[in-house]
Amino acid sequence: MRDPEDDRQALDLLIRGFQVSRTIRLVADLGIADRIAPDGAAPVAALANVCNVRPQQLMRVMRVLASFDVFLIDADGTIAHTPRSLLLRSDAPGSLHHAARFWTRPGSWRAWEALDAALHGANPHQVAWGTSRFAYLRDHPQEARIFDAFMAAFPDDRHAAVAACYDFSSARMIVDVGGGNGETLRRILARYPQAQGIVFDREDVVAAITDDARAEGRITTHGGSFLDTVPGGGDLYILCRVLHDWPDDQAVNILSACRAAMDMNARLLVVEGLLDPDPSRGEQLEYLLDMQMMAMFGTARERTFVEFNELLGAAGFAPATVIATPSSVSILEATPRA
Ligand SMILES: C[S@@+](CC[C@H](N)C(=O)[O-])C[C@H]1O[C@@H](n2cnc3c(N)ncnc32)[C@H](O)[C@@H]1O
C-alpha cells in the first residue's frame, strides 16, 4: 500500500526544487566537477582555495548535494565523484554542466518569479525585465553566451540526433534558421562532406561564432531577423527548437519567411518535441519546457503534431511527415504546397 508519508516527502522535495537547482548552479559556476578527476578526490579546503571561496560554506554546499547523490563526501571533507556528479563535468558525454549553469540564471529565474502574469495573458519575462527575452540576451552578452552553450549542449542531444536520423546526402546548401552557435550544422557537415551551410541568427549571436567553429569555411553566417526575411539559395532549411519560442501568429510569419526563401524543390525540417496532450503518456521534461516557454514568452508553447501541421499549412506547406529520433525531438519534413 502507498505510504502517505512518502508522498508528503516527495511533494515537499518538489516544492523546494528551486533550492536544489540553485545550489547545483553554484558548483557548476565554480567548475567543481571539472576540478576533481573522474576517479580522483579532492579536499574541500583545496577546492575552496582554488575557487577563492570560503571552505566552510563550500562544505555546506557540497554536503547538501551529497545528500542527493551528487558528489560523495567523506568524514574528512574529501570530495569524490558519483555517477551524477560526473555528469556535471564539462567533458562528460551528455554533460549537464551547461544546463546546470543556465536554468537559474537571472534572466530566466526572475521571469519564473512573475509566472502568474501568464495566466492573465501577459508575458512574465516582459513583466519581470521590461523587455523581451531575446532583447535581454542581446543586452546581457555573458548570459547570452551561456544560453548559446546550453543550446549547443542541450541534454536532449538533438543536434547529433538530427544529423544521424535524416538523410542529408542530396543537400548542397543547408540554411539553419535560428541556428544559434551552429552546432546542428557542424554535426551534419561532419557526416556529409558534400554539404555547405549558413547559420542564420540574430546579429549578436552569429558575431560570437568563432572561425574554428565554421567547419573549415564550409559554414558561413548571416545576421538578421527571421521575422523579416530568410536567406535564399538553400535546398534544405532547418528550424530547430525555434518555433516553440513564438506564439502562433509569429510562428506562421517565420515559416512564411522560410517558404518565401525556398524554391519548389527545397525542403524544410522543423525539429521540435511533439507534445503529448495526455500527461500520463508524455515526458515530464517536455511539459517543463512548455512552462519555460510560458515564463519566457507568455503565449509561446510546445505543440502537438497536429498543431505544427496547422502552422505549416497556414504558411503554404503541405502536411509534414515525421521522422522520430532517439532524442526528445522529432523531425517534421515539409515541402512547399503546389
Ligand atoms: C531555442 S534557440 C535554438 C537554437 C538552435 N536552433 C538549436 O537548436 O540549438 C532559438 C534561436 O532563435 C534565435 N532567434 C531569436 N529571435 C530571432 C530572430 N528574430 N531572427 C533570427 N534568429 C532569432 C535565437 O538567437 C536562438 O539562437
The ligand as a Tripos MOL2 file, in Angstrom:
@<TRIPOS>MOLECULE
LIG
   27    29     1     0     0
SMALL
NO_CHARGES

@<TRIPOS>ATOM
      1 C1         15.8670   27.9210  -28.6720 C.3       1 LIG1
      2 S1         17.2030   28.6320  -29.5860 S.3       1 LIG1
      3 C2         17.5880   27.2910  -30.7090 C.3       1 LIG1
      4 C3         18.9550   27.4120  -31.2720 C.3       1 LIG1
      5 C4         19.3650   26.2930  -32.2590 C.3       1 LIG1
      6 N1         18.4580   26.1910  -33.3790 N.3       1 LIG1
      7 C5         19.4710   24.9880  -31.5310 C.2       1 LIG1
      8 O1         18.6320   24.0970  -31.7410 O.co2     1 LIG1
      9 O2         20.3960   24.8300  -30.7230 O.co2     1 LIG1
     10 C6         16.3330   29.7940  -30.6240 C.3       1 LIG1
     11 C7         17.2480   30.6080  -31.5310 C.3       1 LIG1
     12 O3         16.4480   31.5660  -32.2510 O.3       1 LIG1
     13 C8         17.2270   32.7400  -32.3900 C.3       1 LIG1
     14 N2         16.3770   33.9010  -32.6880 N.ar      1 LIG1
     15 C9         15.5110   34.5290  -31.8590 C.ar      1 LIG1
     16 N3         14.9130   35.5540  -32.4830 N.ar      1 LIG1
     17 C10        15.4190   35.5840  -33.7470 C.ar      1 LIG1
     18 C11        15.1570   36.4000  -34.8740 C.ar      1 LIG1
     19 N4         14.2560   37.3910  -34.8330 N.pl3     1 LIG1
     20 N5         15.8250   36.1450  -36.0330 N.ar      1 LIG1
     21 C12        16.7400   35.1220  -36.0900 C.ar      1 LIG1
     22 N6         17.0150   34.2910  -35.0380 N.ar      1 LIG1
     23 C13        16.3600   34.5340  -33.8860 C.ar      1 LIG1
     24 C14        17.9180   32.8410  -31.0520 C.3       1 LIG1
     25 O4         19.0130   33.7310  -31.0690 O.3       1 LIG1
     26 C15        18.2990   31.3990  -30.7790 C.3       1 LIG1
     27 O5         19.5810   31.1000  -31.2900 O.3       1 LIG1
@<TRIPOS>BOND
     1     1     2 1
     2     2     3 1
     3     2    10 1
     4     3     4 1
     5     4     5 1
     6     5     6 1
     7     5     7 1
     8     7     8 2
     9     7     9 1
    10    10    11 1
    11    11    12 1
    12    11    26 1
    13    12    13 1
    14    13    14 1
    15    13    24 1
    16    14    15 ar
    17    14    23 ar
    18    15    16 ar
    19    16    17 ar
    20    17    18 ar
    21    17    23 ar
    22    18    19 1
    23    18    20 ar
    24    20    21 ar
    25    21    22 ar
    26    22    23 ar
    27    24    25 1
    28    24    26 1
    29    26    27 1
@<TRIPOS>SUBSTRUCTURE
     1 LIG1         1 GROUP 0 **** ****
